[in-house]
Amino acid sequence: MDAFFYSSPRLLHDEHKAYVFLFGISNHNWGILVLYFAMIF
């Protein structure tokens, strides 16, 4: 239970990064900005 609890934030964070990255690819105007934030976070 504890292991799942501590691993959840990382999994959600990785999924968020993947979603933002794909969103940036589908929207060329925001591509550079999204990649910039993706490298930070």
Helices and strands as residue ranges (DSSP letters): H 2-26, H 28-40
